[in-house]
Amino acid sequence: MRLTFIGIDNIPLVEPGDDLTELVCTALAGMGEQLLANDVLVFAQKVVSKAENRYLDLRTLTPSAEALALALEVDKDPRKVQAILDESVAVVRKRLGVLIVEHRLGFVQANAGIDQSNIAHEDDADDSLCLLLPVDPDASARRIRAAVRQRHGIDVGVIINDSLGRAWRNGSLGLAIGVAGFTALEDYVGDTDIYGRELQVTLVAAADEMAAGASLVMGQTSERTPVVLVRGYRPEEPEDPALSGVRPLIRPKAMDLFR
């Protein structure tokens, strides 16, 4: 099996309202490539959030007493702490310089995924502009997939990835926060290994594995490669709607030994 990751060049800086599908297809044509059935497109969360105008100006926020107190504990801008609390359902861990929360979408991550890198700031001294996660990354992925089907008559998989930290490991990793067109978590329980032993607990986070591979191609600084085409995986939509999207990848809180 061959799995190929192709960084898509020459995608312009994304602005609110931009058609991401059109930008990708135009860029692919410029590379002499085109989308094929069963390709998977991996989008950096940031370009999806930009297209959906998920900007937040911290100057519009008035920190609550909770945010002010928490900001002192973690040494962060109280306005940003307020934004983090607004996007979250619980504070999971905190210490100086670190604020880990459970995002309203279920992800456990630093700062609720709120980011200030690689976005233009009107006033560099203020640094008040932030970018939030998409309101519903699965829905964003489904819209892109539907647009590809409408324009090209083919089905592709779509992943929206973001950089998240992990318990027990240093460094961030590209992980899926939105999925459409295939099963994000592959279940091999009941299958057998090469010696005929039945597998008891084997679940493979296929969407996360592709998101991580694409993240290497995207880079983390000034590479400007926000979309990666993955070829060779052959995605299949789950028969059970409950297994669609990113939700199967999120460990239930009752089974989370870190909380």
CORHUWO-V141911 format. One record per residue. N is the residue number from 1. RES is the residue in three letters. PHI is phi in whole degrees, 0 to 359 (NA if undefined). NEAR is the number of other C-alpha atoms within 10 Angstrom. Layout:
n = {N	N}
res = {RES	RES}
phi = {PHI	PHI}
near = {NEAR	NEAR}
//
This chain:
n = {1	2	3	4	5	6	7	8	9	10	11	12	13	14	15	16	17	18	19	20	21	22	23	24	25	26	27	28	29	30	31	32	33	34	35	36	37	38	39	40	41	42	43	44	45	46	47	48	49	50	51	52	53	54	55	56	57	58	59	60	61	62	63	64	65	66	67	68	69	70	71	72	73	74	75	76	77	78	79	80	81	82	83	84	85	86	87	88	89	90	91	92	93	94	95	96	97	98	99	100	101	102	103	104	105	106	107	108	109	110	111	112	113	114	115	116	117	118	119	120	121	122	123	124	125	126	127	128	129	130	131	132	133	134	135	136	137	138	139	140	141	142	143	144	145	146	147	148	149	150	151	152	153	154	155	156	157	158	159	160	161	162	163	164	165	166	167	168	169	170	171	172	173	174	175	176	177	178	179	180	181	182	183	184	185	186	187	188	189	190	191	192	193	194	195	196	197	198	199	200	201	202	203	204	205	206	207	208	209	210	211	212	213	214	215	216	217	218	219	220	221	222	223	224	225	226	227	228	229	230	231	232	233	234	235	236	237	238	239	240	241	242	243	244	245	246	247	248	249	250	251	252	253	254	255	256	257	258	259}
res = {MET	ARG	LEU	THR	PHE	ILE	GLY	ILE	ASP	ASN	ILE	PRO	LEU	VAL	GLU	PRO	GLY	ASP	ASP	LEU	THR	GLU	LEU	VAL	CYS	THR	ALA	LEU	ALA	GLY	MET	GLY	GLU	GLN	LEU	LEU	ALA	ASN	ASP	VAL	LEU	VAL	PHE	ALA	GLN	LYS	VAL	VAL	SER	LYS	ALA	GLU	ASN	ARG	TYR	LEU	ASP	LEU	ARG	THR	LEU	THR	PRO	SER	ALA	GLU	ALA	LEU	ALA	LEU	ALA	LEU	GLU	VAL	ASP	LYS	ASP	PRO	ARG	LYS	VAL	GLN	ALA	ILE	LEU	ASP	GLU	SER	VAL	ALA	VAL	VAL	ARG	LYS	ARG	LEU	GLY	VAL	LEU	ILE	VAL	GLU	HIS	ARG	LEU	GLY	PHE	VAL	GLN	ALA	ASN	ALA	GLY	ILE	ASP	GLN	SER	ASN	ILE	ALA	HIS	GLU	ASP	ASP	ALA	ASP	ASP	SER	LEU	CYS	LEU	LEU	LEU	PRO	VAL	ASP	PRO	ASP	ALA	SER	ALA	ARG	ARG	ILE	ARG	ALA	ALA	VAL	ARG	GLN	ARG	HIS	GLY	ILE	ASP	VAL	GLY	VAL	ILE	ILE	ASN	ASP	SER	LEU	GLY	ARG	ALA	TRP	ARG	ASN	GLY	SER	LEU	GLY	LEU	ALA	ILE	GLY	VAL	ALA	GLY	PHE	THR	ALA	LEU	GLU	ASP	TYR	VAL	GLY	ASP	THR	ASP	ILE	TYR	GLY	ARG	GLU	LEU	GLN	VAL	THR	LEU	VAL	ALA	ALA	ALA	ASP	GLU	MET	ALA	ALA	GLY	ALA	SER	LEU	VAL	MET	GLY	GLN	THR	SER	GLU	ARG	THR	PRO	VAL	VAL	LEU	VAL	ARG	GLY	TYR	ARG	PRO	GLU	GLU	PRO	GLU	ASP	PRO	ALA	LEU	SER	GLY	VAL	ARG	PRO	LEU	ILE	ARG	PRO	LYS	ALA	MET	ASP	LEU	PHE	ARG}
phi = {NA	242	244	245	249	240	289	269	277	62	279	292	301	278	242	307	90	296	269	295	297	296	299	293	295	295	294	297	300	294	269	77	245	212	290	243	305	77	294	237	258	250	253	296	309	299	288	293	297	296	299	268	55	269	284	224	266	299	292	273	258	247	298	282	299	298	295	297	293	293	299	294	293	255	59	231	304	303	294	292	299	298	298	297	297	296	267	239	247	196	272	265	214	208	197	306	85	228	222	257	228	266	293	300	276	106	285	261	201	287	59	57	73	285	227	234	272	56	230	284	246	296	230	299	291	275	53	260	271	234	234	268	295	304	300	216	300	298	296	299	296	296	295	295	298	295	295	296	297	295	275	239	69	230	256	232	269	226	234	252	245	214	270	232	276	224	298	74	227	273	86	267	219	290	230	283	243	210	218	213	96	197	278	292	240	275	256	251	299	100	287	241	275	292	256	86	284	285	283	257	224	281	237	246	278	300	295	293	296	290	298	293	298	295	298	298	286	295	81	236	238	246	290	58	234	275	225	233	263	252	235	115	277	60	290	229	291	292	288	268	303	294	263	276	74	272	306	300	279	271	292	302	303	295	255	269	284	266	236}
near = {5	6	11	15	19	17	20	23	17	16	17	12	14	19	15	14	11	16	15	19	17	14	15	24	19	15	18	19	12	13	12	7	13	13	19	13	15	19	20	28	29	30	27	25	24	24	20	27	21	21	18	20	16	16	19	17	15	20	12	9	13	13	19	14	11	12	22	17	14	20	21	13	15	16	15	17	17	23	21	24	27	22	23	25	23	13	21	22	15	14	18	14	14	14	11	11	10	14	22	20	24	21	22	15	19	17	18	23	21	22	21	26	22	20	17	16	13	13	15	11	15	10	9	9	7	10	14	18	20	19	21	22	23	23	14	11	24	21	15	21	25	19	15	22	23	19	18	19	14	11	11	14	12	16	22	24	28	29	36	29	29	22	20	17	16	11	6	6	8	8	8	13	20	24	25	31	30	26	27	31	22	24	25	29	21	17	14	15	12	12	12	12	10	6	6	8	10	14	14	11	10	13	13	14	19	18	31	24	16	24	27	21	19	29	26	14	18	23	13	16	9	8	10	17	22	28	26	27	21	24	19	13	16	14	22	15	16	17	10	8	9	9	17	19	28	24	19	15	22	14	13	10	10	7	8	9	7	8	8}
//
